Amino acid sequence: MQKKLIKEALLKGIDLTPLYALHNFGCLRLAARINELRNEGMQIETILKPDTSYATYTLLIPTNRRK
């Protein structure tokens, strides 16, 4: 269920952080769910935040599909 909610959020263009995932999906292991989605073929970018210990995840959309 968490993976489905995370996938839906990414498809809506929401950039996900571990704190967002915890509050909105009850997910303590966002990186693991992201890995599962990547294994299913989703292109998800990891952006490491400077001076922090967490990353933000965003869905990559091919440039020919961007508005």
C-alpha positions as CSV (number, residue, x, y, z in Angstrom):
1,M,0.0,0.0,0.0
2,Q,2.8,2.4,0.8
3,K,4.5,1.8,-2.5
4,K,1.2,2.6,-4.3
5,L,0.8,5.8,-2.5
6,I,4.4,6.8,-3.1
7,K,4.1,6.0,-6.8
8,E,0.9,8.1,-7.0
9,A,2.6,11.1,-5.3
10,L,5.6,10.9,-7.6
11,L,3.3,10.8,-10.7
12,K,1.5,13.9,-9.4
13,G,4.9,15.7,-9.4
14,I,5.4,15.7,-5.6
15,D,9.1,15.6,-4.5
16,L,9.4,13.2,-1.6
17,T,11.5,13.3,1.5
18,P,11.7,10.7,4.3
19,L,9.8,13.1,6.6
20,Y,7.0,13.7,4.0
21,A,6.7,9.9,3.5
22,L,6.5,9.3,7.2
23,H,3.8,11.9,7.8
24,N,1.7,11.1,4.8
25,F,2.2,7.4,4.2
26,G,3.5,6.0,7.5
27,C,6.6,4.9,5.6
28,L,9.8,4.6,7.6
29,R,11.8,3.1,4.7
30,L,11.3,5.5,1.8
31,A,14.6,4.5,0.1
32,A,13.5,0.9,0.1
33,R,10.2,1.7,-1.6
34,I,12.0,4.0,-4.1
35,N,14.3,1.0,-4.9
36,E,11.2,-1.2,-5.5
37,L,9.7,1.4,-7.9
38,R,13.0,1.7,-9.7
39,N,13.1,-2.1,-10.2
40,E,9.6,-1.8,-11.8
41,G,11.0,0.7,-14.3
42,M,10.3,4.1,-12.8
43,Q,13.0,6.7,-13.4
44,I,13.4,8.4,-10.0
45,E,16.2,10.9,-9.3
46,T,17.9,11.1,-5.9
47,I,18.9,14.6,-4.9
48,L,21.2,14.7,-1.8
49,K,20.5,17.8,0.2
50,P,23.7,19.6,1.3
51,D,24.5,19.7,5.0
52,T,21.7,17.2,5.8
53,S,21.5,13.5,6.1
54,Y,18.5,12.9,3.8
55,A,17.6,12.9,0.1
56,T,14.7,14.1,-1.9
57,Y,13.3,11.8,-4.6
58,T,11.7,13.1,-7.8
59,L,10.3,11.4,-10.8
60,L,12.2,12.0,-14.0
61,I,10.0,12.8,-17.0
62,P,11.5,12.6,-20.5
63,T,12.0,16.1,-21.9
64,N,9.7,15.4,-24.8
65,R,6.8,14.9,-22.4
66,R,7.3,18.0,-20.3
67,K,5.1,21.0,-20.9
